[in-house]
């Protein structure tokens, strides 16, 4: 279900729109056509891909331990001829 406010409502009562945006996207219409979307910052960051960094995901809180045993690399070296 979409939450929709007119541009007049947006100008008259922005606090209502801020509260509504905590529940999901709020569409603002101008002459009955969508013109803006108001999002909570957490929703924007999720959509923009600005959530937790890899460091944040891998960082442990306290004494949480996990096992990490990656496979050995199969890269082999070769001799270099500098002549």
C-alpha positions as CSV (number, residue, x, y, z in Angstrom):
1,X,0.0,0.0,0.0
2,X,1.4,3.4,-1.0
3,X,1.2,6.4,1.1
4,X,0.3,9.5,-0.9
5,X,0.1,13.2,0.0
6,X,-0.6,16.1,-2.3
7,X,1.9,18.9,-2.6
8,X,-0.5,21.1,-0.7
9,X,-0.4,18.6,2.2
10,X,3.4,18.5,1.9
11,X,3.5,22.3,2.4
12,X,0.9,22.4,5.1
13,X,1.9,19.6,7.4
14,X,5.4,18.3,6.8
15,X,5.5,16.6,10.2
16,X,2.8,14.1,9.1
17,X,4.8,13.2,6.0
18,X,8.0,12.7,8.1
19,X,6.0,10.3,10.4
20,X,4.5,8.5,7.5
21,X,8.0,8.0,5.8
22,X,9.1,6.0,8.8
23,X,6.6,3.3,7.7
24,X,7.6,3.3,4.0
25,X,8.0,5.6,1.0
26,X,5.7,8.6,0.8
27,X,4.6,9.8,-2.6
28,X,4.0,13.5,-3.1
29,X,1.7,14.4,-6.0
30,X,1.5,17.6,-8.0
31,X,-1.8,17.9,-9.8
32,X,-2.5,14.2,-9.2
33,X,0.8,13.0,-10.7
34,X,3.6,11.7,-8.5
35,X,6.4,14.2,-8.4
36,X,8.5,13.4,-5.2
37,X,9.2,10.4,-2.9
38,X,10.1,10.9,0.7
39,X,12.1,8.1,2.3
40,X,13.5,7.4,5.8
41,X,17.3,7.6,5.7
42,X,17.6,3.8,6.4
43,X,15.5,3.0,3.3
44,X,17.5,5.4,1.2
45,X,20.8,4.0,2.3
46,X,19.5,0.4,1.6
47,X,18.4,1.4,-1.9
48,X,21.6,3.4,-2.6
49,X,23.7,0.5,-1.4
50,X,25.2,2.4,1.5
51,X,24.5,-0.1,4.2
52,X,27.1,-1.8,6.3
53,X,30.6,-2.0,4.9
54,X,32.4,-5.3,4.5
55,X,34.4,-4.4,7.6
56,X,31.2,-3.8,9.6
57,X,29.8,-7.1,8.5
58,X,33.0,-9.0,9.4
59,X,33.8,-7.1,12.6
60,X,32.9,-9.1,15.6
61,X,31.2,-7.7,18.8
62,X,33.0,-9.1,21.8
63,X,34.2,-12.7,22.0
64,X,32.3,-14.1,19.0
65,X,34.5,-16.5,17.2
66,X,34.1,-18.0,13.8
67,X,36.2,-20.4,11.7
68,X,37.7,-19.2,8.5
69,X,39.6,-21.7,6.5
70,X,40.0,-20.6,2.8
71,X,41.3,-23.0,0.3
72,X,45.0,-22.8,-0.6
73,X,45.9,-20.8,-3.7
74,X,46.6,-22.8,-6.8
75,X,48.8,-20.1,-8.3
76,X,52.2,-21.4,-9.5
77,X,55.2,-19.3,-10.3
78,X,57.4,-19.3,-13.3
79,X,60.9,-18.3,-14.1
80,X,61.5,-14.9,-15.8
81,X,63.9,-14.5,-18.6
82,X,65.4,-11.0,-18.5
83,X,67.6,-11.4,-21.6
